[in-house]
Amino acid sequence: MVSTRRSVLNNTSLSSSVRTLVVILYTYGLWLFGFAYLCMHVKVAAPPEKLKVSTRRRSRTKRRVTNTLPSSSRPVKVAPPQKELEVSTISTTPSEIPKDLYDLIQNAAKAREFLNRNPDNRSAKRKLEDYELMIHIDSVFYRCDTDELPDDWRYSPNYHGSYPMNDGYAKDVWDEFRMKDTAEARDHLFYPIDEFLNMVDKDHKVVDLLGRFAVDTFNRSCQMYVNKDEANQVSVAEFMECKFFKLPETYIFYMTMEAIEQGIPGVYETKVQCDTEDGEMTLLNFKLMDREPKWNRPWVKPRELEVEYETVQDGSSDPQDFYELTGLVHRDREETKGGGFNYHNPIYSTHRIICNLSEDKKSMDFVPNVSQPPLATKTIPMDR
């Protein structure tokens, strides 16, 4: 009896195991069949072809084309890279560069062509200088390099505009000064403005930065037009005082320095304008004052005879043409003793040049506009 029960239980257990195995095999077979069916009817999309990256230098103003691939499993056709835009010459259409920059280049080319036929036309000279200045400003705005612009225009050699702070040190100095400055920005620049000036420590790095810029710019103008001897340029500058006037978008720095020119120590005043955001610098004036320096260094060279200054490069003898080209004005020999030149930016200066009809036909007298404007008038005085 017991053996019979054991036989029945064994048969029952065996049949249960067989049924379980059959179910597993059946399920696995269905899964394999479904997978095979999917493989026969579904095509897997091939990965998109890898884009080729151009190694040619791109203009910073040219449009960059980016291809975005959707995450779909369908095959995607990748558009070929767009052909690189060519920088136009004077005869091409304005669509290849910004229209306002193109129009300025066209106008400059026409003015230059007119000047070739009429070299003595002063109005055309002024227009050409204005066009070239605006071309420079627009090229900086659109971030165009000089070699990416058409060959039909050139930077004016007597550039009187702003200079950017290109190196990292200058930018760091300017950013540090601007972040720590707590002076109130005035809506207008009034005359007189002494009560609104803010003092800067003469040892501050921004004073050295802007002062050296003023000296270098003045020396470069003198070397280009009147005095090629580097030994007689302004050197050994020591900054004595610095003040600034603050507008919403502009700083105007007034600096006093003692330096040596032609072996003679002297006191100089200069004015530099800076853009609030990026610190772009513009030299507004640089002049020798009728004051004796406070220090007298023992190694200063003895007083020498005045250097014979050369004439302007284009041979112009007209004082107004000379000033508008160079920004340089003959100093009053009686007041400054050593002669030489001061610099007053012809773009910003409200002064006028008149010819001094004295025995020295080369000399020019710098006559300021002494009439003071009403207090509410926006005016930037060139001298304090």
C-alpha angles and dihedrals in degrees: 000000000000093000091052091055091049090052092051092049092050092050091048093050091048094051090049092053091049091052091050092050092049091052092050093049091047092051093047090049092053091050092051091048092051093048091050090050092052092049091053096051106032123071116208112224116241116238114266118264113266114256117243114232116221115236093200118111112260126213113245089231096053120104116255115217117212122191115213118199118210119230092239121124091229118105112266125208110221114215114234116253113277115257111260114256116248119224110245129242122215092277099052130091122277092237092083095063131023109295097232091051090047092051091051091051090050092050092047091051091051092047091049091049090050091050091053088061095037107030094168096056105118095188091057090049091055092048092051091050090050092049093049091049091051091047089055092048093048093046089054090047093050091039094238120162119226093246090053093061125084119280092236095083136050138192112265109254089218095057113173099174133100127303120213123230097248103171124073095237093058092048092049092050092049095045091049092051093046094047093051096043112107099173118130116253113232122219094221138019107241130196119261097030105171093113091057097050119113121213123234123197107256089226093057114119092235090061091055091045096051094037093055090047090054093048093046093048093048092048091049092054092048093047092050097050117013117010122034095177109101091195090068097050126107108283144153091044117187115190113225104175140005130188131168140201116214126215125175093264103014143054120204114199123200113197134182120201141171116224145149126256124175087354092301122115115227147159118254134189123202137178124209127185119210131191110239096223105044103008097241106179129221123183108224100176144344118190142165113241128217092245134107117241117250095226128058111196115203093224095058111124115249119260111283134196114277114271114248103245120216126233124258115285096248092051093242115161095185110109093212093050090047092051096046090049099044110014087227123133128187113251122234102264094207094054100039098031094203098063117208128125141301123208125231116172106244092208096058104023119105091196128107132219122227127184116249106225094205129123090276099072092183095060122097127194120221108220116189124212096252096186107108116220122230114281093253095053119106104238133153108209113214094209133039 
